[in-house]
């Protein structure tokens, strides 16, 4: 357990306790947190979010190729072990 230093006879000011020091540190951290939140909220308020950006442009479903259509590239056919197409 930490004890505060005994008061010096030549000094009249009160000694700081560890509890007071912890309170000061906690207050500083809280002020930085509040200031950071305030700055973040005002900085990001100007940004468009994804809902606003894509409201007028909905995502279209993917167009799947026909089952009989060849979808592999020549390199893909070679990797799959299929014969290269006739040229």
Secondary structure, DSSP 4 states (H G I P E B T S, - for coil): ---PPPPPTT--SPPPPHHHHHHHHHHHHHHHHHHHHHHHHHHHTTSPPHHHHTSSSPPPPP-PPPTTS----HHHHHHHTPPPPP-
